[in-house]
Structures are given as structure tokens and as C-alpha cells.
Amino acid sequence: MRLTSGLILPTVFLLLSGCGGGDDAITGAQNDPNDFANGKNPVDDFSPGSTGDSSKTAGLEANEVRITMEVPGGVAPDAELTRRNLRIVQPDRISVYTTNTALQNLGSVPVSTRTDDNGFTIIAFDEGLPLGPDVLIDASYGNVRLRALAADADRDVKINPFSEYLVRNTLTTYTPGQFQSILDCVDDVGGELCLNKYVWSTLADQVHDFEIDIPSTANLTSALDLLSGRGDFARYVSAMADYALLDETSSGRITASSADYNSVFFGVELGQTFLESSLVNSGQWGARTAQEERLEDQYGVGYVYPALTLTSFDAFNIRVTSLASDIPYAREALIHQAGNDFFLRGSEQWDLNTHASSPGAATLVADTRLLAGRALYQSITGRGSSRIIGWTRNPYYLDAYTSEPVSDTTGPDRVVSGYFSAGKAIELETSGEELKRKETLENHYLSVLELDLLRQRGFSLNILDGRDYNVLYLATQFSDGATPVTFETGLGDWRISGNTITQNQLLTTVARDASGAVSTDNTGIRIESWTLSNRTSRLSDGDANIGRLNLDVSTASGDFEQPDLGVGASTPDGSLLAFNLDDSSFGDGILIAAAQTSASAPTSGRYRLQGIRLGMTSDSNQLAHFDNAVLTIGSTVLATLDPRTLDVVHTVGDETVTSPQLNEGDTISLAYDSSAGNGRVTFTGASMVLEGFFTSDQDQFYLRLRDTVSGEEQIGLLMATRIP
């Protein structure tokens, strides 16, 4: 049995919630509280200060947890309805015991129980709150038995199919030796406090942030089968189970005590809309691009800039790296109805929204990989209007690349990641001071590329002058005209002289016309010059250049004007640039430029492959997210790809959209060619081509994808970053 005093865990997370910095809304995101009152059904209150799961800790002592049992509708159809079509019931029996990898009852844990004023069971742990996965709370209702880990970050323990899935699909996957190593981490057997003991409280809490509806007629078996078939949920649980195996020797921290980053964020979504009665069940493409947000009140004008903060500190001798982020974004969508009717919903249709992460601990491994389970805040748009919409976002597992810091006082100059997060748009109804959930308006599935580039106050364009870059981009363009959907990639080079970019890019497009026909074009070229300029930021202590950039066609935009092509950022040394393309002539998207290098191409190494693949046939749309696939370079001419994707398919004629399916295919052999020089490379398989470039440190590849599989035309952008 692994117990603690009950003080260290909430104290550490209180410290984490206060970390961060910068002159944007990161601090606000960190301090926005969970606002659910004691005993409140989460279906009756939607809060932007929550990651989805309610938190009813009012009235609890430090060693107490509150129990809520939730069963599928088929088990108790007349019980109180709550989120995800589950029903709240009062358990007939509750027991608390230690367990092993066989999920055996190894003996009870000393606890006492009471019932609060709302009828919920409160469990007090006589020897302190558990931290490890070896203490289970077992609840029965009729002949249905469900279990949950007693370790839970918010002490509001939900016992339901999500917690049962977690118990069954983590503990049983470990060998006895691995399980003992996890318990040793929790017990700090090595003599140094082990950060990864907190994986379990995070994981037990975050599985309840997933907005996955269980069918109202489901029993326990069918509910668990549904969760097993949800590729994003199953992958998150398995990845976090692997994460828990890291011991205290793997827990590093960033070099600087705090580092702030400019975020370049691009997400492509495929989902299903129920928003408009005439278009119910239609599939829907969407694109999200990071934006700065202008705020104005009686005291003046301020701006929220897309940003990430990493903070390191020691808490109780634990080396902690905390992440917090706030990324305002604009959204465009295109509805594709059966019969090939298309309906554009431009950015003016949607309020500026935000992609904000709940602050939490992460693990830095070998100074190159940043690992964490990330929870995202809900948000609300349309307050005070006739249609208030609540937006949910599911957690994801972060496996990001970080560069090696250049000094003891400077953090890594980049954090590079790709991840997948599903979510919903839910209609909300005002009821007094509460916002109650009504109908689901959208299901959406989102593949994200995010590059966070270190801010430097006083950044100058001189660092870019006279340099050559390899460059690629992915853009989406939606229209209500003759060609409703176009996906475009470009690959080529830039020469920067002063603030002028001379370029040569080869273009590839995959497009669908208004009849539904899909076509490709590999013959495009872009040679016109563009203009680059500093984009001064308005901070709390005045205006400053912090590495943010404007990208225009000819005349440079002003600091607070909309550029022709988009807004981006640079690392302090100018070795990596990234831009959000926004309402450009070729769409919305992401552009990445890396300084050309004379270094030889890598001849060995394993790389984490993340990114977006978009596909279309005459009767289908497909979004695939490369979910930590592995690219292995074996020699100067050979490589292999072990694919792993989360796939979402919209069948146009049937008006169906699948939930994310995990696909792990056979190893693909690739021919590897770096003869072009200047960092350019190509990987070629039977039909797939990956072409792009690597960075001078040989730790990162940026690649565009082109493939045709069973008549589906595919295009995309991938990032491969070294695995230590």
C-alpha cells in the first residue's frame, strides 16, 4: 500500500497552478478555478475554468475523497442523467483494498466512511491519501461492479466505465517487476523524490475529461468495448501507462527557471455537424490557426499573444517542469453534404476561441523529449447571444521535442509537437447563474501541429539577413465556388536579404470540385518575392520586439495590422522560423523554414513522426494523424517507417463520420536520398513520397507527404524528431 500524508500532492499542484509568466493570458488560464459547487451534477453547469470533469472538493478534509458512481443507461435507465449518457447511482457496496497486476484483493486499506449532505459517500484514508496505482475503490450496484484508482488529483473520484477501463488496461499490462518499480517510484525508494509518482493522480483524473458518449442503452461490456475502440482514448491510456515506467533518473528540468515561447499552431479537423437542421449529420472540414487577440476596455487596449510557458522549480526536492499555454485561434469550416452540396462557414461565423492547457507537470527526458498528459480547458462563445456554445477538448499525450539549451540561463529555443484531440460543440442554456448542457452541435476530431519558439526581447531582423532557408508549408482553402476544397503543400527555398524574401517553391495540390470529383496537380511553382518584418508586441511594460514576424506579399504591414499572408515567429538565433498562414491567397495553414545546412545527413537514428495527412476520394474525406509513429534511418540510403495513425473517415453518401480508429500497419521500407544537399532529403516507398529537409543538429526533419492509396489522394505535413 502506497500512501502519503495527503499534504504534498495538493501542495505540489497548487504550486504548479501558479507557475508561468509572459505578458499574455497564460497566467489567467492558470488561475481560472474549477467552479463547481458541492454535489452539483456536471450536466447542469458548464464552466470555462474546467477541463470537463466536475470537482466537488468542498467540505472535504485533506485525507478524504468523494465518490460518485456512474453506470451506463442500460444498467439504471431511470437514474439521474449526467455527462456522457451515464447515470448517477448510489452504490450498494464499497470496498477499498490494495491490488496487484492480476487485480487481486490483497487486503483492505484502513478507511472510514460517511455520507455528506447531498448523499455522496466520503472516504477518509486513515494513513493518508494514496498516490500509487495499487489502491482501488471497488463499488457495486446490483450485479454491476466498477473500480477506480483511489489516487485522483482532484479527490472527486468517479467510478464508471472510464475508470474501470483504466484499471483493466493499465495494471494488467505490467510485469510484476515493472509494477514494483512503479511502487518504488511512489515510495521514493531510491532516496530522491520521484516526480513520476504523480502520473497516477493525473491519469485517474484526466480519463474523466474525455467527452465520449456511451450509448443510452449500453451495458458495462458494450461501454468498455466502445472505449476500447476509441483510438484516441485507448492510445492516451496506453501512452500514460508507459510514461509511468520512467523513474526518478529520467526526470529532468529545463535549464532556465522560466522560458516563454511564441506559439505557431495549426489544426485541421474533420467532424460532423448538427448545428443547422437542414444540414444535420453532414460532414465538416475545419481549420484552426493561432491568432493574437485584441482586448479593449475603459483602461486601454491589450493583446493576448499565442504563447507557451515552461517553468522549472524544486518542490519538496522534486525537479518539476510545468507547462501552461494559451493560444487564441480563428476557425473556418466547410460543410460537405450528401449530393455534394457545400456550405462555407468562414472565420466571421465563429467567435475567436482559445486553445488553453491546464497547467501541470511534465518530464524532460535526455534534454530532448518533453512528456506529459495534457488537459485542455473548456471554453464558451456567444455569451449574451441567442446561441451560447460550449466547446470541449479531450486530453492528449504530449511527446514533444526540445532543443538543447545554449546556456545555463536560457531554456530550449524550441518545443516541437504534434498531437490529436477530439471535442464537441454543445448548446448551452442559461439557468440563473448556471449554463446547462443541451444538444450536441458538433463532433470534431483535430490533428495539430504546434511549434513554440523561444521569445527574445529586442529581437532584430538582422539575424536573418543574408541567410538561406529550406521551407515547406501545408495550407487548406475552403470556398463556396467551383472548387470548394483545396489542400496545398509547397517545398523549396528562401533567400532573405534585408526584409525581402526571394523564393522558389514547387507546389502540389489535392482538390475537390463542386461535382465532388477529386484531382491532383504537381506542376505548380511559386517564385514571387515576399516581405518580412518585425511584428512589435504590446506588453504590460511597453512595446517590444520579441521574435514575432509579419509575412506580406510586398508592403510590410504595421505592428497591429493584418498581414497579407500571416504572422509567425523566429528562434533567437534565426535558425528556425514558423508562420501561421491566415487568409492568404492560398489558404490557412502553417509554413516552416529552417536554415540550410552543409552538415551531412543522418545515417542512423530513430525519430518520432507526428503530423497531418489529408485524403479524399469521390465519396469520402479522411483525416489521419500520425500518432508517434517511428521513422528509423538505417544507412545512407535506407530507412523504415513503422506507421501509427488515428484515422477519421467521413463517408459522403451515407453522411457518417467515424470516431478515431487506431491503425498500426506493417513496417514500410523507404529509399533514403540526401544527394540534393543543403539539408534536403527524400524518403520514397512503394507509392508514398516524403520530401523535405533536416536541421543542422540532425535532430529534426520537416517533410511533406504525397501518396495515392486505393484511389484516395493523400497530402500532408509531418515532423520527425529524434528519440534519445
Secondary structure, DSSP 4 states (H G I P E B T S, - for coil): --B--SSHHHHHHHHHHT---SSSTHHHHHH----PPTT--GGG---TTSSSS----TT--TTEEEEEEEEETTT-TTSEE-GGGEEEE--SEEEEEE--TT-----B--EEEEE-TTS-EEEEETT--B-STTEEEEEEETTEEEEEES--TTSEEEESHHHHHHHHHHGGGS-HHHHHHHHHHHHTTTSS--GGGGHHHHHHHHGGG---PPPTT--HHHHHHHHHH-HHHHHHHHHHHHHTT--GGG-B--SSSEEEEEEEEEEEEEEEE-SSGGGTT-EEEEEEEE--EEEEETTEEEEE--EEEEEEEEETTEEEEEEEEEEEEEEEEEEEETTTEEEEE-GGGS--EEEEEEEEEEEEETTTEEEEEE-B--EEE-TTSS-EEEEEE--EEEEEEEPPPSBTTB--SEEEEEEEEEEEEEEEEEETTEEEEEEEEEEEEEEEEEEEEE--TT--GGGTTT-EEEEEEEEEEE-SSS--EEEEEEEEEEEEETTEEEEEEEEEEEEE-TTS-EEEEEEEEE---EEEEE--EEETTEEE--SEEEEESSSPPPTTSPPSSEEEEE-TTSSEEEEEEEEETTEEEEEEEEE---SPPPSSEEEEEEEEEEEEETTEEEEEEEEEEEEEE-SSSEEEEE--EEEEEEETTTTEEPPPEEE----EEEEEEEEEETTEEEEE-SS-EEEEEE-TTSSEEEEEEEEEETTEEEEEEEEEEE--
